[in-house]
Amino acid sequence: MQHHEAIAEEDVAGRPGVPAHRRLVFTEKRSPYALVIPILDEGERIRAQLRRIAQAGIAVDVIIADGGSRDGAVDDTIANETGIRAILVKTGPGALGAQLRMAYDWCLDQGYDGIVTIDGNGKDGIAAIGDMIAKLREGYDYVQGSRYRPGGEAINTPFERTLGNRYLHAPLLSLAARFRYSDTTNGFRAYSARLLRDPQLALFRDVFSRYELLFHISAMAPRLGFRCIEIAVSRRYPDNGRVPTKITGFAGKAALLGQTLNAACGNYAPSGVAAPMRHAGLLFGFAVTTLIVLTLAIAWRAPPYSPDSFAYYALAQTLVTDFQRIGHLRSYWSEWYSAAFPPLWPALWAGIDALTGTAARAGLVGATLAAGAFATFTEAATRRLTGTRWLGLAIAVMILMHQGFLEEWSAARAVPLHMALLAGLLYLLAARPADHPGPALAGLLGLICGLAVMARFDALPFALAMALGLVVWTRSAFVLIAFVGALALAISPWIAYSLNTFGSPFVTDNGWVAVSADSRAFVTDWPTGTGPTLFEAPLAWLLLALERLPMLFARAFGSAGTWPTIALVAMLLVLIGLLSLFYRGGAPRMALRKTPEWQRMEPVLVLLVFAIVAGWPAYLATGYIHGRYFTPFAWIGLLALFSALLLPLRAGRQREIVAGGLLIAALIAALAGLVRIERAAHGFPAYDGYARIAPCLSAQNPDAPVLVGNPVIAAQLDAVHDVRTGFVPRNIMRGDADAGDVASFITVHGFTHLYDPGAAARRVLPVREIGAEGPDCGPSWLRLRVPG
């Protein structure tokens, strides 16, 4: 690189607040305003941007703040071609913040009245540069560009960035600044010289290394009395290819959030200047919201949907056209009208899709909203029961990262909604106006229990146990009548549907499995329902359940997953350490029955534990003991455990300090878990990849479903591409069914073809290649033949 055309060139030693750098000045000052463009290896993007600025003829001096580029994109040739006034090349430490401090210091020394900053990666529209200068002339000190304001453009912005920008960064800094922003991550902005020099901002400090400077100005400028305004700008991301950005990976996004939180708390404010946010509640609320939104953003790119996930989506689409009609055979006795899934979750999915147009991902949005409601109700209920803030949020964060819950959440299934309803029950019980619920509250509890049943059928034993527990607790017939009446009202739509469609008062796909005394019974076996039942062989049923108790305990200990278990142990140690600050003599004196909080909590905890455990015999009978079934018990167990440890502390302030420390530890553990989730994300299996093959599959035999070897693909073809499908029963896939069972399965449902992209089903089914006898739907397309 040659510099002989520069009119001034010097190396400047670093000093406090300004990094060492090299200055190349090409022209004299021509405008009272400077345009600072920070760059780092932007290549052709910055050259094209400089040419556009020069062609626009904007009256502004262009200053390049180079962070140490090695691509040579900005040299004296492009400087002379485009009229750049100066190139400042940082040679000292730091990243974007250091580049800006270097450029701002030089511009102030040159006597500029104001500075506009624009990114050097070509994403920003240059038309707004003149608008920003006009606002500086009008007397504004801080002009923030926003792609989200009316007249602005957010073109091809990645969804996760929109989510973070609009619902995390901007609200947090708006609250801190007491000024409404909509786009605080946008580096397209302008400042007056008065603002940049202000000692209460103290911008020239080495703490501003990356993006801290931008967020610090956003949080502090309105509070310090500077005139601030937000104007519309345009920002375009490439139509395809790599997104030009320096914020990459989970670590980079997490660091950005940390810098935002620090700025909102005033941690960058100089000594003696009031911090923007002093209330821990706002911080904790935003921290938990950030965790929930981060989880949504990570799952959004690659949601690990299961057959159940796509089944919910399929039912959401037929909710008002042909109720519970489903296009793939879920269980091989209910045919095309599903007895597997209650209607509440598909109904919510359909409503969210209608509002947002997010189609198959609408369930993920709904599950995230349910997770937020669960955390909110848990915190509100725990405050009422224990009089302690933050304990409920800490417990909620632990449950949100419980493996069983997290799998249901990221796969858009119904457990988050179920847990939100349970947390709502706890809130109502905590808010009871008397020592125990009266008929009015009992009716509301019954309604919520009915909604829980309409979300998950395995909540029915819970609801019945709640009715029994309320009778024992209150000894009131009116309470029982109110609860049962409201419960019956909530589940009456399913009773009517079940009687009309199946001739049974309350059909479920797992119903007969739960009462079966045959250990081989499974809902997706073929044939189904052949063994004796609880009513025919009660002793055999009981022995079968008892045999599975070791499985129950093994699954219970493993349900959280390895890292959440380790995190829980670490948090217990943190809690014990915090408690040791307040307990005298080491161990606490556990006089729980003497504390009014525990006396208020005890019947509520007993009632909920009794109702939750009441559902376990059904899990033991079916043998299908999944980690998600332990989520309610883990939730109420953690609530009881941590309340027992905290309530002996008499001082409410001491309780809040311990609970706050526990919440911080839970958030750290949750963020560490998100790193693992991001790495393990696998997403829709070829979500859009079957659009081409779907017409071929459905055209071969329109009157019969296509048998699909992979159950996820089978459900996906139905829900997304409207192909009627069935998937292979469990016992046939395992090779446990004889030839007669295989033949009856094929003939009863009229299967003629197999689509087997995983090549697993062809090993257990009688098939032959299509050859020249029909259209070629790919190498996985096979004809079935019925065994003779």
Disulfide bonds with the S-S distance in Angstrom:
Cys696-Cys777 1.73
